[in-house]
Amino acid sequence: MLTAIQLTRLTIAFGAVSDIWFVILLTRASTDYVGLVPVRHMALAPALVAGAVVAVGLFAYGASLNDILDVRHDAAFRPQRPIPAGRIRLGQAIVVTVGALIVAVLGGGAMGTWSLYITLVTAIGLLFYNATGKYIPTVGIVTIGLVHAAHMFIPNHQLSFTLPVWLVMTHSMAISAAVHVLEDKRPRLERRAVVSTVCAWLFWSVLILGAGALSSDGMWPDEASLGGAVYPAITVLAFIVVAWWKARRVPGGAAAEKLKRYGAMWQALYGASWLLALGLFAEAIWIGAFAFAGFAAMTVIKELTGLTGDPITFRA
């Protein structure tokens, strides 16, 4: 089980779960989607379970697919990974990957036809990233951002409040670019790649934010105060400070690993901050508690599975 957790990187999957849960809670609290979105009429517990299943399934599928396709590279440069280390056979990893995809499809189907379609599109995006996109810096970084954006539409394909989607896309792209640099991946992120990445980010930002602005509700919900935008803004600034503080005195690989962990936690905190902005205080507290519980569980599992590569006895 611990080896499967390492293979699928489930210790940071709670960020993806929180994104979908945020959309589910927002959809259920709004009267704009009555009769339009199936998850609006599901009981809360089944809706949250279906959301968690599709998020974990997609995350596990993408992570294990990455290790399967990179098995020769990992054997040379990352021999501690489960497949090259011999803790799991390649055939077993393939079974885990296919099983995770099936689980994600079942979770998406439970939330309706459109949810199933978007789940499949997201899975195709993950396949494209792992098979081709990650070898071209700009394409890989943009694909990661779009995958994160697409999966937020799984519970509600008619979501008109697109600012949270744009923020998660931007957040994931920024982390992906920083990890690329910190891990000194090849090819390097040269100036031309940086410019093309920024241009692609601008294009998709206009598309996502424009879709929200052109919707019947506009870019900002009528029932929310504009002053509520201070909560997401503070959360963004807090992440920048924490990320800089945690990564500034450690080697590149360790800094990249910290960015991934804290980035996953902040996806949940973004959801809590948006719910606060909309006046949904109970839902915000619930998502915030989930963020800290997930981060605590992630830290414990990381130590148990030795993801850092250092023996536990030498760590304080």
C-alpha positions as CSV (number, residue, x, y, z in Angstrom):
1,M,0.0,0.0,0.0
2,L,2.8,2.4,0.9
3,T,4.5,1.6,-2.5
4,A,1.2,2.4,-4.3
5,I,1.0,5.7,-2.5
6,Q,4.5,6.5,-3.6
7,L,3.8,5.5,-7.2
8,T,0.6,7.5,-7.4
9,R,1.8,10.4,-5.3
10,L,-1.4,10.4,-3.4
11,T,0.2,12.5,-0.6
12,I,-0.5,15.6,-2.6
13,A,-3.8,14.6,-4.2
14,F,-5.9,16.4,-1.6
15,G,-5.3,19.7,-3.5
16,A,-7.2,18.3,-6.5
17,V,-9.9,16.9,-4.2
18,S,-10.4,20.3,-2.6
19,D,-10.7,22.0,-6.0
20,I,-13.6,19.8,-6.9
21,W,-15.2,20.0,-3.5
22,F,-15.1,23.8,-3.7
23,V,-17.0,23.7,-7.0
24,I,-19.5,21.2,-5.5
25,L,-20.1,23.4,-2.4
26,L,-20.4,26.5,-4.5
27,T,-22.8,24.9,-6.9
28,R,-25.0,23.6,-4.1
29,A,-25.1,27.0,-2.4
30,S,-26.1,28.9,-5.5
31,T,-29.6,29.1,-7.0
32,D,-28.2,29.7,-10.5
33,Y,-27.8,26.0,-11.2
34,V,-31.1,24.6,-10.1
35,G,-32.3,22.1,-12.7
36,L,-29.1,22.5,-14.8
37,V,-26.4,20.6,-12.9
38,P,-27.0,17.0,-11.6
39,V,-24.6,17.5,-8.6
40,R,-27.0,20.3,-7.4
41,H,-29.6,17.7,-6.7
42,M,-27.5,14.9,-5.3
43,A,-27.2,14.4,-1.5
44,L,-24.1,16.1,-0.1
45,A,-22.3,13.0,1.0
46,P,-22.6,11.1,-2.4
47,A,-21.6,14.3,-4.3
48,L,-18.5,14.8,-2.2
49,V,-17.6,11.1,-2.4
50,A,-18.0,11.2,-6.2
51,G,-15.9,14.3,-6.4
52,A,-13.1,12.8,-4.3
53,V,-13.2,9.6,-6.3
54,V,-12.8,11.4,-9.7
55,A,-10.1,13.7,-8.3
56,V,-8.0,10.9,-6.7
57,G,-8.5,8.7,-9.7
58,L,-7.3,11.2,-12.2
59,F,-4.4,12.2,-10.0
60,A,-3.3,8.6,-9.5
61,Y,-3.7,7.9,-13.2
62,G,-1.5,10.8,-14.2
63,A,1.2,10.2,-11.6
64,S,1.5,6.4,-12.2
65,L,1.4,6.9,-16.0
66,N,4.4,9.3,-15.6
67,D,6.4,6.6,-13.9
68,I,5.5,4.0,-16.4
69,L,6.6,6.1,-19.4
70,D,9.7,7.3,-17.6
71,V,10.9,3.9,-16.3
72,R,14.2,4.0,-18.2
73,H,14.9,7.6,-17.3
74,D,14.1,6.9,-13.6
75,A,16.4,3.8,-13.7
76,A,19.3,6.1,-14.5
77,F,18.4,9.3,-12.6
78,R,15.8,8.5,-10.0
79,P,16.5,4.9,-8.9
80,Q,14.6,5.4,-5.7
81,R,11.3,5.5,-7.5
82,P,9.1,2.4,-6.9
83,I,9.5,0.8,-10.4
84,P,13.3,1.0,-10.8
85,A,13.8,0.2,-7.1
86,G,11.9,-3.0,-7.6
87,R,9.2,-2.3,-5.0
88,I,6.5,-2.7,-7.7
89,R,6.7,-4.5,-11.0
90,L,5.9,-2.7,-14.3
91,G,2.9,-4.9,-14.9
92,Q,1.5,-4.1,-11.5
93,A,2.0,-0.4,-12.1
94,I,0.1,-0.7,-15.4
95,V,-2.8,-2.3,-13.5
96,V,-2.7,0.6,-11.0
97,T,-2.8,3.1,-13.8
98,V,-5.7,1.5,-15.7
99,G,-7.6,0.9,-12.4
100,A,-7.2,4.6,-11.4
101,L,-8.5,5.7,-14.8
102,I,-11.6,3.4,-14.4
103,V,-12.2,4.7,-10.9
104,A,-12.0,8.3,-12.2
105,V,-14.5,7.6,-15.0
106,L,-16.9,5.9,-12.6
107,G,-16.7,8.9,-10.3
108,G,-17.3,11.3,-13.2
109,G,-20.2,9.3,-14.5
110,A,-21.9,9.4,-11.1
111,M,-22.1,13.2,-11.4
112,G,-23.7,13.2,-14.9
113,T,-23.0,12.9,-18.6
114,W,-21.1,16.2,-18.9
115,S,-19.0,15.3,-15.9
116,L,-18.1,12.1,-17.6
117,Y,-17.1,13.9,-20.8
118,I,-14.9,16.4,-19.0
119,T,-13.3,13.6,-17.0
120,L,-12.3,11.9,-20.2
121,V,-11.0,15.1,-21.7
122,T,-8.9,15.7,-18.5
123,A,-7.6,12.1,-18.8
124,I,-6.6,12.8,-22.4
125,G,-4.8,15.9,-21.3
126,L,-2.8,13.9,-18.7
127,L,-1.9,11.4,-21.4
128,F,-0.8,14.1,-23.8
129,Y,1.3,15.7,-21.0
130,N,3.1,12.5,-20.0
131,A,3.6,11.2,-23.5
132,T,4.7,14.4,-25.2
133,G,4.0,17.7,-23.5
134,K,6.4,17.5,-20.6
135,Y,9.4,17.2,-23.0
136,I,8.6,20.7,-24.3
137,P,8.8,23.2,-21.4
138,T,6.1,25.7,-22.7
139,V,3.7,22.9,-23.8
140,G,4.1,21.0,-20.5
141,I,3.6,24.0,-18.2
142,V,0.5,25.2,-20.1
143,T,-0.9,21.6,-20.3
144,I,-0.6,21.3,-16.5
145,G,-2.4,24.5,-16.0
146,L,-5.2,23.5,-18.4
147,V,-5.6,20.1,-16.8
148,H,-6.1,21.7,-13.4
149,A,-8.6,24.2,-14.9
150,A,-10.5,21.5,-16.8
151,H,-11.0,19.2,-13.8
152,M,-12.7,22.0,-11.8
153,F,-15.5,22.0,-14.4
154,I,-16.2,18.3,-13.8
155,P,-18.9,18.8,-11.1
156,N,-20.4,21.8,-12.9
157,H,-19.8,22.3,-16.7
158,Q,-21.8,25.6,-16.5
159,L,-19.7,27.2,-13.8
160,S,-19.8,30.9,-14.5
161,F,-17.6,32.1,-11.6
162,T,-14.3,31.4,-13.4
163,L,-12.0,33.5,-11.3
164,P,-11.2,30.5,-9.0
165,V,-10.5,28.4,-12.1
166,W,-8.1,31.0,-13.4
167,L,-6.3,31.3,-10.1
168,V,-5.8,27.5,-9.9
169,M,-4.5,27.4,-13.5
170,T,-2.1,30.3,-12.8
171,H,-1.0,28.7,-9.5
172,S,-0.3,25.3,-11.1
173,M,1.6,26.8,-14.0
174,A,3.7,28.9,-11.7
175,I,4.6,25.9,-9.6
176,S,5.3,23.8,-12.7
177,A,7.7,26.4,-14.1
178,A,9.5,26.8,-10.7
179,V,9.9,23.0,-10.3
180,H,11.2,22.8,-13.9
181,V,13.9,25.4,-13.0
182,L,14.7,24.0,-9.5
183,E,15.1,20.4,-10.7
184,D,17.2,21.7,-13.6
185,K,15.1,19.7,-16.1
186,R,16.1,19.5,-19.8
187,P,15.5,21.3,-22.0
188,R,15.9,24.3,-19.8
189,L,13.3,27.1,-19.6
190,E,15.1,29.6,-21.8
191,R,14.0,33.1,-22.5
192,R,12.0,32.2,-25.7
193,A,10.2,29.5,-23.7
194,V,9.4,31.9,-20.9
195,V,7.9,34.4,-23.4
196,S,5.8,31.8,-25.1
197,T,4.6,30.5,-21.8
198,V,3.5,33.9,-20.7
199,C,1.8,34.5,-24.0
200,A,-0.1,31.2,-23.7
201,W,-1.0,32.0,-20.1
202,L,-2.4,35.4,-21.3
203,F,-4.4,33.7,-24.0
204,W,-6.0,31.2,-21.7
205,S,-6.6,33.8,-19.0
206,V,-8.5,36.0,-21.4
207,L,-10.5,32.9,-22.6
208,I,-11.4,31.7,-19.1
209,L,-12.0,35.1,-17.5
210,G,-13.9,36.3,-20.6
211,A,-16.2,33.3,-20.4
212,G,-17.1,34.3,-16.9
213,A,-17.5,38.0,-17.8
214,L,-19.8,37.1,-20.7
215,S,-22.0,34.8,-18.6
216,S,-25.4,36.0,-17.3
217,D,-23.9,36.4,-13.8
218,G,-20.8,38.4,-14.9
219,M,-17.3,37.8,-13.6
220,W,-18.3,38.4,-9.9
221,P,-21.5,36.9,-8.4
222,D,-24.1,39.5,-7.5
223,E,-24.6,38.1,-4.0
224,A,-20.9,38.6,-3.1
225,S,-19.3,41.9,-1.9
226,L,-16.4,43.1,-4.0
227,G,-14.6,43.6,-0.7
228,G,-14.5,39.8,-0.3
229,A,-11.8,39.6,-3.0
230,V,-9.3,40.5,-0.2
231,Y,-9.4,37.0,1.1
232,P,-8.1,35.3,-2.1
233,A,-5.6,38.2,-2.5
234,I,-4.2,37.6,1.0
235,T,-4.0,33.9,0.3
236,V,-2.0,34.4,-2.8
237,L,0.5,36.7,-1.0
238,A,0.8,34.2,1.8
239,F,1.7,31.5,-0.6
240,I,4.4,33.6,-2.2
241,V,5.9,34.4,1.2
242,V,5.7,30.8,2.5
243,A,7.1,29.3,-0.8
244,W,10.0,31.7,-0.7
245,W,10.7,31.1,3.0
246,K,10.6,27.3,2.7
247,A,12.6,27.0,-0.6
248,R,15.3,29.6,-0.1
249,R,17.8,27.6,1.9
250,V,17.4,24.1,0.6
251,P,18.8,22.4,-2.6
252,G,16.9,22.5,-5.8
253,G,15.3,19.1,-5.6
254,A,14.2,19.6,-2.0
255,A,12.9,23.0,-2.8
256,A,10.9,21.6,-5.7
257,E,9.4,19.0,-3.4
258,K,8.4,21.6,-0.8
259,L,6.7,23.7,-3.5
260,K,4.7,20.7,-4.6
261,R,3.5,20.0,-1.1
262,Y,2.7,23.5,-0.1
263,G,1.2,24.2,-3.5
264,A,-1.3,21.3,-2.9
265,M,-2.2,22.7,0.5
266,W,-2.8,26.2,-1.0
267,Q,-5.2,24.9,-3.6
268,A,-7.5,24.0,-0.7
269,L,-6.8,27.3,1.0
270,Y,-7.8,29.1,-2.2
271,G,-11.1,27.3,-2.1
272,A,-11.6,28.4,1.5
273,S,-10.8,32.0,0.6
274,W,-13.2,32.1,-2.3
275,L,-16.0,30.7,-0.1
276,L,-15.2,33.4,2.5
277,A,-15.4,36.0,-0.3
278,L,-18.9,34.6,-1.2
279,G,-20.1,34.7,2.4
280,L,-20.2,30.9,2.7
281,F,-18.4,30.8,6.1
282,A,-19.4,27.3,7.2
283,E,-18.2,25.8,3.9
284,A,-15.0,27.9,4.1
285,I,-14.1,26.6,7.6
286,W,-14.8,23.0,6.4
287,I,-12.5,23.3,3.4
288,G,-9.8,25.1,5.5
289,A,-9.9,22.3,8.0
290,F,-9.6,19.7,5.2
291,A,-6.5,21.6,3.9
292,F,-4.7,21.4,7.2
293,A,-5.8,17.8,7.9
294,G,-4.6,16.8,4.4
295,F,-1.3,18.6,4.9
296,A,-0.7,16.8,8.2
297,A,-1.6,13.4,6.7
298,M,0.7,14.1,3.8
299,T,3.6,15.0,6.1
300,V,3.1,11.8,8.1
301,I,2.9,9.6,5.0
302,K,5.9,11.3,3.5
303,E,8.0,10.4,6.5
304,L,6.7,6.8,6.7
305,T,7.4,6.2,3.0
306,G,10.7,8.0,3.0
307,L,9.9,10.2,0.1
308,T,12.8,12.5,0.9
309,G,15.3,9.8,0.5
310,D,16.8,10.4,4.0
311,P,16.4,7.8,6.8
312,I,13.9,8.9,9.4
313,T,16.4,8.4,12.2
314,F,18.6,11.2,10.9
315,R,15.8,13.7,10.7
316,A,14.7,16.0,13.5
